[in-house]
Each structure stands twice: as structure tokens, then as C-alpha cells.
């Protein structure tokens, strides 16, 4: 089946399946009105309270919102606060909530046919060039402990941060995630420039069953073919 994936900006993505529309961490860039006007269920996801992942504007659209409980806002109609370990069923979707190595949560969302993972700020934030070996080991263990829980579930489409500010081995978390969780389609996010993604792109070419996508601009849209029964 065909799935539309649109890179909005930074960590913001919109994913449209045959059944639903999922909008993750939308803050900046243009949110096409077609998603809001669609007859399909449309759900916004907020992984945490940081200003590059959360904007109050998402509530103005009067759609279902699933957000991390670190967002300092009382819940109201069609707004659900979640924390790591929670599971939520809402109309046509099921949501599994995992932890993060920064703030908030990460999401695995399924419409019954397509499984979509958005990492939020889950990453191996090792800062290898600035930290002690003990700090690097601690960060890696915290990351891999969460990833191990995610490996229990199949992932069709994954969005994961690749932040060059980490210095050497900046894409280590992304490589570890792909190695262990084996998503079929991989989208980078939280990156500063397209050029910075080249080392990861070269690495991922070694995975014959993995499709890698490179957003060249805000609102870059992709057609993704997902096998039924995954």
C-alpha cells in the first residue's frame, strides 16, 4: 500500500495512510491544509515540551492530540497525556509509548496495517568528544535499554534524530537503532544540513532491505510503499 510521508521541518513529519493522518512534533514550516480538511482521522503527537517539538498552535486545529505528560498543560477534550509504558487505543489507531534519553517520550503508532515510529529526542546522546568514558557508557546503556523494548515490535516507517552537534560518531544512535529495530523505511530528522547526513546515508546503503529517504527542504513529500501484513 502507498503511504505519504511529508517532512515539515526539524522533527516535524506528517504521515498519511489509507486510514489516518499522523502529525508528529509540528512547530515550524507550513502544515498543508489538506491534512486538516481530510475526512480521515487526524491526530497530532507531541513527544515533549521543548520549543522545537511543541507549539500551542496544534490545539487550535481541534483534532485529537496525544502528548507527553511533561507538557505543562491540563488535558481537555480529545487531548491525552501519556508517559513511557502507556498504551492508548483511539478510534483507528493504537499507540505504544516508549521512553526518551532526553525529555518526554517516543511513539509507535499503528493503524492496524502500518506501524510508524517517531523517536522524538530519543537518541544516544553520548557527546563522545566532551564526556568521560563513564558518561559515554552511561548514555549508551540508557539508550539501548529503551531500544531493546522497541525491538519487540515491527516498524514500517521510522523517524529518528541525526544531530551533527554530537561530534564524532554523531549518527551512532541512528545506526544502533537501525541495526536493532530494523525499520523498513528510515527518515532522518533534527539535522542541521543535508550534507551532514552523508556518512549515515553511506552506512545505511549496507542494508539491502532498508529504504532511506533524504528530505531536501521543508514540505518535501515522499511516496512510501509498505507491504501489507507487516
N, C-alpha and C positions, 0 to 999 in steps of 0.2 A: 504494500500500500504506500501511497505517497504522503509524506509529511512535510509541511512547510516550516522551516526554521529561519527566523529573521534575527540578525544581530542588531540590537537597538543602539547600545552604546555601553562601553566599560564592561559591566557584568550583566547588563540587561539583555534578555532574549525573549522572543515570543515564539511559541511552538504551537502549530495548528495541526491537529489530526482530523480524521473523519468525524470525530465526535465532539472534541472540546478544543478550547484555546487556553493555553497556559502562558502567563506573562510573569517572568521572573526578574526581580530586582530592578524594576524600571524606575529610573530617576531622570536621566538626561536623554537628549535626542528626541526624535519625532515618534510618537506612538500612532501608527496608522489607524484611522477611524474605522476601517473595515473590521477590526477585531471587536470594537465596541458595538458596532451595528449588526454583527453577525447573529443569526438565530441560535448558534451553538452556545453551550455553556462557556462562559469566560471567567477565568479565575486568576487572581493576582497572588503571587508568592513573594514574601519579604523574608530574606534569610537573617537579617539582623539590623540593628538600629543605625549603623554608620551612614553618614550622609551620602556616600557614593553607592549605597544599596537601598536606601529607604527615602521616600518622599511622601508627605501627607497627601499629595495630589492624587494618589491612587484611590483614595476613598471617595473622591468626587465622582468617579465613574459608576458608583452604585452597583458594583459587581462583588462577587464573593472574594474575600481576602483571607489568605492563610499566612500568618506571620509569627515569627519567633517571639517568645514571651519576654525577650529583653527589650522589645519596643515599648517605650513608656507611654502606653495609651490604653485606656479602658476599652474593652471589646463592646461592640454593638451589633446590630442586625447584620448577619452574613459575614461577620468577622470572627475568625477563630485564632486564638493564641495557642501555640504548640511549643513543645520542648523535646529534646532528644529522647527517643524511645517511644514517642507517641505514634499512634496510627489513627487516621481520620478517613472516613468514607463520606463523600459529599456528592450526591447525585451520581454523575457518571464517572467519578474519579475516586481512586484510593491514594492516600498519601502516607508514606512512611518517613518518619523524621529521624535524622541522624545528627550526630554532634558536629562540632567545628573545632578547629585548633586556634581560632580567633574568637570572635563573638558569634552568638546565635547558633544557627542550625544549618543543615543541608537537607535537601528534599529529594525523595524518589517518588515520582508521581506516575500513576498508571491509569489509562482509560480502559483497561482490560485487554488491549491489543498492543499498545505502545508504552514502553517504560522509559521515562525521562528523568535523568539525574542532573540536578543543579547543585554545585558544591558550595555556593556562597563563598565564604572565605576559608573553607576547609582546604588546608594545604600543608605541606611540610615546610613550615616557616623556620628553617634551620639557621639562616644568617651565618653560614659557614665561615665567611671571611672575617666576621667580627666576634664570634662566640667561642667559648671554650668547647673542648671536645665533649665534656659532660653536658653542656647546654644543647649541643647539636644532637647528642644521643637522646636526651630527654624529649626534644621536639619531635624527633623522628618516631620514637616509641608512641607518643601521644597520637601522632598522625596515623601510624599503621594500625593502632588499636581500633580506631574508628573505621578505617578502610576494611579491616578484616570483617567487620559486621556487614558492610555493604556487599562484600563478595558473595553473600548468600543469595543475592537477587540478580536476575538478568537485567542488563541495561542496553537498550537500543541506542539512545542518544544521551550523550553526556556533555555538560558544560563545566569547564574546570579552569581555575586561575593559573596564569603563567606570568609571573611578575619578575621582570629583569632586575628589580631593585635588590633582589636576594643575592646578586653577585654570581660567583661561580656556582655551578650546579643549580641555577635558578629554576630550571624545569624539572628538578629531581622529583618533586611531588607529583607532577603530571605523569612522568614516566612510571613511577611506582604505582600510581592509580591505574594506568592502562595495563601494566603488567599483571596486576592482581584482579581487577574488576572486569577487564576485557569488554569494554563497551564496543558496540559495532560502529558507531559514528561519534566522532570526537570534535568538539568545538572549544577553542581557547577563549578565555576572557580575562579581564583585569590586566591586560597588557598595555604597554606604553606605545609600542610601534610594531608594525608588521615585520620589519627587519629583525626585531628581537626574537621572533618566533622561529627563525630559520633552523637553529640547532634542534629544536623539538620536532620540527617538520621532518628533518632528515632522519632522526631517530625513529619516528613513527612509521616511516616507509618500510621498516623491517617487519611490520605486522601485516601479513597478506590479507587478513580478514577485517582489518580496521580501515574505515574511511575517515580521512582527516580533512577539515574544512578551514579555510583561511579568510576571515572577514576583512575585507579591504577598506571598508568605510562603514559609517553608521547606516543602518537600514539595508545592509547587504542581505539579500534573501537567498535561501538555498532550498532546492528540492531534494528531499531525502527519501530513499526507497527503503522501507522497513519490511522485512519478511513477516508474513502473518504466522502466528503461532509462536513467536519469540517470547 
